[in-house]
Amino acid sequence: MGDIQYKKAKLKVAIIENDLKTTLDIAKELGLSMRYICNLAEVNVGNVCSYLGGRLPMRDENKTKIYNVIKEVLNV
């Protein structure tokens, strides 16, 4: 299995487990920045950073938007 296929498989697992930080880390390894993903998902990147830093809660609706963008762009 190639490196890209392996990362996409890990990405699927992270999405299923609702692990936003791991999902964004893997997407970055595959060439998508968090800012780009958030812009496409119409989610405030500052709020995502605050969530990842433990300062704000994240609505499930926004997580779903992010996951959907990643799945669509990376064909996961």
C-alpha positions in Angstrom: 0.0 0.0 0.0 1.4 3.4 -1.0 2.0 6.2 1.5 -1.0 8.2 0.2 -3.4 5.3 0.4 -2.1 4.5 3.9 -2.7 8.1 5.0 -6.2 8.1 3.5 -7.0 4.9 5.4 -5.8 6.6 8.6 -7.9 9.7 7.7 -11.0 7.5 7.3 -10.5 6.1 10.8 -9.9 9.5 12.3 -13.1 10.8 10.8 -15.1 7.8 12.0 -13.6 8.3 15.5 -14.6 12.0 15.4 -11.0 13.0 16.0 -10.8 16.5 14.5 -7.1 17.1 15.4 -5.8 13.9 13.8 -8.1 14.5 10.8 -6.7 17.9 10.2 -3.1 16.7 10.8 -3.4 14.0 8.2 -5.2 16.3 5.7 -2.2 18.7 6.1 0.2 15.8 5.3 -1.8 15.3 2.2 -1.5 18.9 1.2 -4.6 20.7 2.6 -4.1 23.5 5.1 -6.5 24.0 8.0 -7.3 27.5 6.7 -8.2 26.1 3.2 -10.4 23.4 4.7 -12.2 25.9 7.0 -12.7 28.4 4.2 -14.3 25.7 2.0 -16.4 24.4 5.0 -17.4 28.0 5.9 -16.2 27.5 9.5 -14.2 30.1 11.4 -10.6 29.0 11.5 -10.0 30.9 14.7 -12.7 28.9 16.4 -11.2 25.7 15.2 -7.8 26.7 16.6 -9.4 27.6 19.9 -11.2 24.2 20.0 -7.9 22.4 19.2 -6.3 24.4 22.0 -9.0 23.4 24.5 -10.4 26.9 24.8 -13.8 26.6 23.0 -16.2 23.8 22.4 -16.9 22.9 18.7 -20.4 22.3 17.4 -21.0 19.0 15.8 -22.4 20.8 12.8 -19.1 22.5 12.1 -17.1 19.3 12.6 -19.4 17.6 10.1 -18.8 20.4 7.6 -15.1 20.0 7.9 -15.2 16.2 7.6 -17.4 16.6 4.5 -15.0 19.0 2.8 -12.1 16.7 3.5 -13.9 13.6 2.2 -14.9 15.5 -0.9 -11.6 17.1 -1.7 -9.5 14.0 -0.9 -12.0 11.4 -2.2 -12.0 9.5 1.1 
